[in-house]
Amino acid sequence: MKRVWKLLPILILLVAAGAASTLVLTKPKPEKREFEAVVPVIDVHTVELTDHRLTVMSQGTVSPRTESVLVPEVAGRVIEVSPSFAPGGFFEAGELLLRIDPHDYRQALVGAQSNEARARLRLAQVEAEAELAREEWEELGDGEANPLTLFEPQLAEARAALAAAIAGVEQARTNVGRTELRAPYAGRVQTKQVDLGQVVAPGTPLATIYAVDLAEVRLPLPDDELAYVDLPLGYRGESGSGDGPSAILRAEFAGAVHEWRGRIVRTEGMIDPVSRMVHTVVQVEDPYGRSEPGRPPLAAGMFVEAEIDGRTIENVAVIPRAAVRPDGRILVVDAEGRLRFREVDVLRALKETVIVEHGLQAGERVCTTPLSSVVEGMKVAVRGEGA
């Protein structure tokens, strides 16, 4: 009996091993299935070759073309001020802006005219004496007469005195005219430093004014953008004005965006030594004219964004920027629906599009869907094509 109990664990192990073998041998075989590859669905852009006009973006601040500081040329008290002579006031060319008391200068003119009359009388007297002296010498004299005898120095002195008196009258008349300060051009008052009743002296700043016939915007252009625009470079002997590319200026005013059209007329005389940028100048005609209903004037100090018309490039493809992979290549979908890597020459990359100069043909389809892992010849399905 004791031997049976000793063999019982061995019998249990043998029974368990046999049962496990039976289960393994009698289990059903797994069903064989063929692997089906997952075909990614992508979006494509169909290539079109067109002539594309490049544009260059910049920004700047509006400033007047002509700006002046008015100063008096004579001293005196201001006795009259035009209603237009106020900050923001408009005036026309030749309009009276300010008048200085002319009383003293009119009195000086009267004195100068009196001096001229005396000088004319003196000259007439000397001329008469010289004529009489000449006749007497011709009758009684012998040999060559002394210049002093013929009153020649006296004549020269009298003529010089008359010329000085005439110049004094001209100067006095000019000073009278200078008591009226008139606008040198049609413009607008920016600042004013004098008003009625003040006493001014020659050279005292009275006001700062600027012309309203043209407005200018100084636009910086980086070096890598210059190849896209035909700028007037300003060679010696050439005016370089009026033949530059056109530009559209945009500014937001009162919650709306407004546009003005101008033209690049010149480039500045030097390249910025720090930023290495070339500064161009755009001119806009009649910036304060009411040309379009609701559009504000292109006022000095307004900040604008500029879109400059550049060169026209022939037979280029404009594709979405998403089509360009990080390595600079693009994926083209061939006729069998497979992806092919393509090297292209990118002329210019913009915010949302890329201009491709070489490497694409019209009608080709480029992939615009970002794919994390791609292999050459991978099968894809184009969204919207087929079932």
C-alpha positions as CSV (number, residue, x, y, z in Angstrom):
1,M,0.0,0.0,0.0
2,K,2.8,2.3,0.8
3,R,4.4,1.8,-2.6
4,V,1.1,2.8,-4.4
5,W,1.0,6.1,-2.5
6,K,4.6,6.8,-3.6
7,L,3.7,6.2,-7.3
8,L,0.6,8.3,-7.3
9,P,2.2,11.7,-8.1
10,I,4.0,10.1,-11.0
11,L,0.8,8.7,-12.4
12,I,-0.9,12.1,-12.1
13,L,1.9,13.8,-14.0
14,L,1.7,11.2,-16.7
15,V,-2.0,11.5,-17.1
16,A,-1.7,15.4,-17.3
17,A,1.0,15.2,-19.9
18,G,-1.1,12.8,-22.0
19,A,-4.1,15.1,-21.8
20,A,-2.0,18.1,-22.8
21,S,-0.6,16.2,-25.8
22,T,-4.1,15.2,-26.8
23,L,-5.3,18.9,-26.7
24,V,-2.4,20.0,-28.8
25,L,-2.8,17.3,-31.4
26,T,-6.6,17.8,-31.7
27,K,-6.7,21.7,-31.8
28,P,-8.1,23.2,-35.1
29,K,-5.6,24.7,-37.6
30,P,-5.8,28.5,-38.0
31,E,-7.4,29.9,-41.2
32,K,-4.9,31.3,-43.7
33,R,-5.6,34.9,-44.8
34,E,-3.7,36.9,-47.4
35,F,-2.4,40.3,-46.3
36,E,-4.1,43.3,-47.9
37,A,-2.0,46.5,-48.2
38,V,-3.6,49.8,-47.0
39,V,-3.6,52.3,-49.9
40,P,-3.4,55.9,-48.7
41,V,-5.9,58.4,-50.1
42,I,-4.3,61.7,-51.2
43,D,-5.2,65.0,-52.7
44,V,-3.4,66.2,-55.8
45,H,-2.9,69.4,-57.8
46,T,-2.9,69.3,-61.5
47,V,0.1,71.3,-63.0
48,E,-0.6,74.2,-65.4
49,L,2.2,76.1,-67.1
50,T,1.4,79.8,-67.3
51,D,3.1,83.2,-67.6
52,H,3.3,84.5,-64.0
53,R,3.9,88.0,-62.9
54,L,6.0,88.2,-59.8
55,T,5.3,90.6,-57.0
56,V,7.4,91.9,-54.2
57,M,6.0,93.0,-50.8
58,S,7.2,95.8,-48.6
59,Q,6.0,98.4,-46.2
60,G,6.7,102.0,-45.3
61,T,5.4,105.3,-44.1
62,V,3.9,108.0,-46.3
63,S,5.8,111.3,-46.4
64,P,5.4,114.5,-48.6
65,R,7.7,114.9,-51.5
66,T,8.4,118.6,-50.7
67,E,8.6,119.9,-47.1
68,S,9.6,123.4,-46.1
69,V,10.2,125.5,-43.0
70,L,8.8,129.1,-43.5
71,V,11.0,131.9,-42.1
72,P,10.6,135.6,-42.5
73,E,13.2,137.7,-44.3
74,V,12.3,140.9,-42.5
75,A,11.5,141.8,-38.9
76,G,8.2,143.2,-37.6
77,R,4.9,142.5,-35.9
78,V,2.5,140.0,-37.4
79,I,-0.7,142.0,-38.3
80,E,-2.6,139.4,-40.4
81,V,-2.9,135.6,-40.5
82,S,-4.8,133.6,-43.1
83,P,-7.5,131.2,-41.9
84,S,-5.6,128.5,-43.8
85,F,-2.5,129.2,-41.7
86,A,-3.3,126.6,-39.1
87,P,-2.2,123.0,-38.5
88,G,-3.9,120.8,-41.1
89,G,-5.0,123.8,-43.2
90,F,-4.8,123.6,-47.0
91,F,-3.6,126.5,-49.1
92,E,-3.0,127.2,-52.8
93,A,0.2,128.4,-54.5
94,G,0.7,132.2,-54.1
95,E,-1.9,132.4,-51.3
96,L,-1.2,135.0,-48.6
97,L,-0.5,133.2,-45.4
98,L,0.9,135.9,-43.1
99,R,1.5,139.6,-43.2
100,I,4.1,141.6,-41.2
101,D,3.5,145.3,-40.5
102,P,4.9,147.1,-43.6
103,H,4.9,150.6,-42.2
104,D,8.6,151.0,-41.5
105,Y,9.5,149.4,-44.9
106,R,7.2,151.7,-46.8
107,Q,8.9,154.7,-45.1
108,A,12.3,153.2,-46.0
109,L,11.0,153.0,-49.6
110,V,10.0,156.7,-49.6
111,G,13.5,157.6,-48.3
112,A,15.2,155.4,-51.0
113,Q,13.1,157.0,-53.7
114,S,14.1,160.5,-52.4
115,N,17.8,159.4,-52.6
116,E,17.3,158.3,-56.2
117,A,15.8,161.6,-57.1
118,R,18.7,163.5,-55.6
119,A,21.2,161.3,-57.4
120,R,19.5,161.8,-60.7
121,L,19.6,165.6,-60.1
122,R,23.2,165.5,-59.2
123,L,24.0,163.4,-62.3
124,A,22.2,165.9,-64.5
125,Q,24.1,168.8,-63.0
126,V,27.5,167.1,-63.5
127,E,26.6,166.1,-67.1
128,A,25.7,169.8,-67.8
129,E,29.0,171.0,-66.3
130,A,30.9,168.4,-68.2
131,E,29.4,169.4,-71.5
132,L,30.2,173.1,-70.8
133,A,33.7,172.3,-69.9
134,R,34.2,170.3,-73.1
135,E,32.9,173.1,-75.3
136,E,35.2,175.6,-73.5
137,W,38.2,173.4,-73.9
138,E,37.5,172.9,-77.6
139,E,37.5,176.7,-78.1
140,L,40.3,177.8,-75.8
141,G,42.3,174.8,-74.8
142,D,45.5,173.5,-76.3
143,G,46.7,169.9,-76.3
144,E,45.2,167.1,-74.3
145,A,42.7,168.1,-71.6
146,N,43.0,166.9,-68.0
147,P,40.2,164.4,-67.1
148,L,39.4,166.5,-64.0
149,T,39.0,169.5,-66.3
150,L,36.4,167.6,-68.4
151,F,34.6,166.4,-65.2
152,E,35.1,162.8,-66.0
153,P,35.7,161.6,-62.4
154,Q,32.7,163.7,-61.3
155,L,30.5,162.0,-63.9
156,A,31.7,158.5,-62.8
157,E,30.9,159.3,-59.2
158,A,27.5,160.7,-60.0
159,R,26.6,157.7,-62.1
160,A,27.7,155.3,-59.4
161,A,25.7,157.3,-56.8
162,L,22.6,157.0,-59.0
163,A,23.1,153.2,-59.5
164,A,23.4,152.8,-55.7
165,A,20.2,154.9,-55.2
166,I,18.3,152.7,-57.7
167,A,19.6,149.6,-55.9
168,G,18.4,151.1,-52.6
169,V,14.9,151.6,-54.1
170,E,14.8,148.0,-55.3
171,Q,15.9,146.7,-51.9
172,A,13.3,148.8,-50.1
173,R,10.6,147.7,-52.5
174,T,11.7,144.1,-52.0
175,N,11.5,144.5,-48.2
176,V,8.0,145.8,-48.5
177,G,7.1,142.7,-50.6
178,R,8.7,140.5,-48.0
179,T,6.2,141.6,-45.4
180,E,3.7,139.4,-47.2
181,L,4.5,135.7,-46.7
182,R,2.9,133.8,-49.6
183,A,2.7,130.0,-50.2
184,P,5.4,128.8,-52.6
185,Y,3.2,125.9,-53.7
186,A,-0.2,124.3,-53.1
187,G,0.2,122.5,-49.8
188,R,-0.8,122.0,-46.2
189,V,0.3,123.3,-42.8
190,Q,2.0,120.7,-40.6
191,T,3.0,122.8,-37.6
192,K,2.7,126.5,-36.8
193,Q,5.0,128.5,-34.3
194,V,3.7,132.1,-34.7
195,D,0.4,133.9,-34.5
196,L,-1.2,137.3,-34.7
197,G,0.5,140.1,-32.7
198,Q,3.9,138.4,-32.3
199,V,7.1,140.1,-33.3
200,V,9.3,138.0,-35.6
201,A,12.9,138.4,-36.7
202,P,14.6,137.2,-39.9
203,G,15.3,133.5,-39.7
204,T,12.7,132.8,-37.0
205,P,10.8,129.5,-37.9
206,L,7.1,130.4,-38.5
207,A,5.7,127.1,-39.7
208,T,6.4,123.8,-41.4
209,I,4.5,123.1,-44.6
210,Y,4.5,120.4,-47.3
211,A,3.2,120.1,-50.8
212,V,0.1,118.0,-51.6
213,D,0.8,117.4,-55.3
214,L,2.7,114.1,-54.7
215,A,3.1,111.7,-51.8
216,E,6.1,109.4,-51.4
217,V,6.7,106.1,-49.6
218,R,10.1,104.8,-48.8
219,L,10.2,101.1,-49.3
220,P,13.0,98.8,-48.2
221,L,13.8,95.8,-50.4
222,P,16.1,92.9,-49.4
223,D,18.8,91.9,-51.8
224,D,17.3,88.5,-52.6
225,E,14.1,90.3,-53.9
226,L,15.8,92.6,-56.3
227,A,16.0,90.0,-59.0
228,Y,12.2,90.0,-59.3
229,V,11.8,93.7,-60.0
230,D,13.1,96.1,-62.7
231,L,14.2,99.0,-60.6
232,P,15.4,102.4,-61.9
233,L,19.0,102.1,-60.7
234,G,19.8,105.8,-61.4
235,Y,22.9,105.8,-63.6
236,R,24.7,109.1,-64.0
237,G,23.1,111.2,-66.8
238,E,19.7,109.5,-66.5
239,S,16.8,111.0,-64.6
240,G,15.5,107.6,-63.6
241,S,12.1,109.1,-62.9
242,G,8.7,107.9,-63.9
243,D,9.8,104.6,-65.7
244,G,9.8,102.3,-62.7
245,P,7.4,99.5,-62.0
246,S,3.9,100.3,-60.6
247,A,2.9,99.5,-57.0
248,I,-0.3,99.1,-55.0
249,L,-0.4,100.7,-51.6
250,R,-2.8,99.4,-49.0
251,A,-3.7,100.9,-45.6
252,E,-6.4,100.2,-43.1
253,F,-8.5,103.3,-42.1
254,A,-11.7,103.3,-40.1
255,G,-12.0,99.5,-40.2
256,A,-11.6,99.2,-44.0
257,V,-8.7,98.5,-46.3
258,H,-8.1,101.1,-49.0
259,E,-5.8,101.1,-52.0
260,W,-3.8,103.7,-54.0
261,R,-1.7,103.1,-57.1
262,G,1.7,104.6,-57.5
263,R,5.0,104.1,-59.3
264,I,8.6,103.6,-58.2
265,V,10.5,106.7,-59.4
266,R,13.9,106.2,-58.0
267,T,16.2,104.3,-55.7
268,E,18.1,106.0,-52.9
269,G,21.8,106.9,-53.2
270,M,23.2,104.1,-51.0
271,I,22.6,100.6,-49.7
272,D,21.8,100.4,-45.9
273,P,25.1,99.2,-44.4
274,V,23.4,97.4,-41.6
275,S,20.4,95.7,-43.1
276,R,21.9,95.5,-46.7
277,M,18.6,96.7,-48.1
278,V,18.0,98.9,-51.1
279,H,15.4,101.7,-50.4
280,T,13.1,102.6,-53.3
281,V,10.7,105.5,-53.4
282,V,7.1,105.2,-54.7
283,Q,5.2,108.3,-55.7
284,V,1.4,108.7,-55.7
285,E,-0.1,111.6,-57.5
286,D,-2.8,113.8,-55.9
287,P,-2.9,111.9,-52.6
288,Y,-5.5,114.3,-51.1
289,G,-7.8,114.3,-54.1
290,R,-11.3,112.9,-53.7
291,S,-11.0,110.3,-56.5
292,E,-13.1,107.5,-55.0
293,P,-16.1,107.9,-52.7
294,G,-15.3,106.9,-49.1
295,R,-11.6,106.6,-49.6
296,P,-9.6,108.7,-47.2
297,P,-6.6,110.8,-48.4
298,L,-3.2,109.2,-48.4
299,A,-2.0,111.4,-45.6
300,A,1.5,112.0,-44.4
301,G,2.5,109.6,-41.6
302,M,0.1,106.8,-42.7
303,F,1.6,103.3,-42.6
304,V,1.0,101.3,-45.8
305,E,1.8,97.9,-47.2
306,A,3.1,97.9,-50.8
307,E,2.8,95.3,-53.5
308,I,5.3,96.0,-56.3
309,D,4.8,94.6,-59.8
310,G,7.7,92.5,-60.8
311,R,8.9,90.7,-63.9
312,T,6.8,88.3,-65.8
313,I,8.2,84.7,-65.9
314,E,7.1,82.4,-68.8
315,N,6.1,78.8,-68.5
316,V,6.2,78.3,-64.8
317,A,4.1,76.1,-62.5
318,V,2.4,77.5,-59.5
319,I,1.7,74.7,-57.0
320,P,0.6,74.7,-53.3
321,R,3.4,75.0,-50.8
322,A,2.2,71.8,-49.1
323,A,3.4,69.8,-52.2
324,V,7.1,70.5,-51.4
325,R,8.6,68.0,-49.0
326,P,11.2,69.0,-46.4
327,D,14.0,67.7,-48.6
328,G,12.9,70.0,-51.5
329,R,11.5,67.3,-53.7
330,I,7.9,66.7,-54.7
331,L,5.8,63.6,-55.3
332,V,4.2,63.1,-58.7
333,V,1.4,60.6,-59.2
334,D,2.0,58.7,-62.5
335,A,-0.6,57.1,-64.8
336,E,-0.7,53.9,-62.7
337,G,-1.5,55.7,-59.5
338,R,2.0,55.3,-58.0
339,L,4.2,58.0,-56.3
340,R,7.4,59.1,-58.0
341,F,9.9,61.4,-56.4
342,R,10.8,64.5,-58.6
343,E,13.6,67.0,-58.3
344,V,12.4,70.5,-59.3
345,D,13.9,74.0,-59.5
346,V,12.0,76.3,-57.2
347,L,12.1,79.9,-58.4
348,R,10.4,81.5,-55.4
349,A,8.6,80.2,-52.3
350,L,5.6,82.3,-51.1
351,K,3.4,82.0,-48.1
352,E,0.9,79.6,-49.6
353,T,2.4,78.7,-53.1
354,V,5.6,77.8,-54.7
355,I,6.7,78.9,-58.2
356,V,8.5,76.0,-60.0
357,E,10.6,77.0,-63.0
358,H,11.8,73.6,-64.2
359,G,11.0,70.0,-63.5
360,L,7.2,69.8,-64.1
361,Q,5.1,69.3,-67.2
362,A,1.6,70.5,-67.9
363,G,-1.1,68.0,-66.8
364,E,1.1,66.2,-64.2
365,R,-0.4,65.6,-60.8
366,V,1.5,66.4,-57.7
367,C,0.7,65.1,-54.2
368,T,-0.4,67.8,-51.7
369,T,-1.2,65.5,-48.8
370,P,1.6,65.2,-46.2
371,L,2.8,61.6,-46.0
372,S,5.1,60.5,-43.1
373,S,6.7,57.5,-44.9
374,V,6.9,57.2,-48.7
375,V,8.7,54.8,-50.9
376,E,9.3,55.0,-54.6
377,G,6.4,53.4,-56.6
378,M,4.0,53.3,-53.6
379,K,0.4,52.8,-54.7
380,V,-2.0,55.6,-53.8
381,A,-5.6,56.5,-54.4
382,V,-6.5,60.0,-55.5
383,R,-9.5,61.4,-53.6
384,G,-12.5,61.7,-55.8
385,E,-11.2,59.3,-58.5
386,G,-12.6,55.8,-58.9
387,A,-14.5,53.8,-56.3
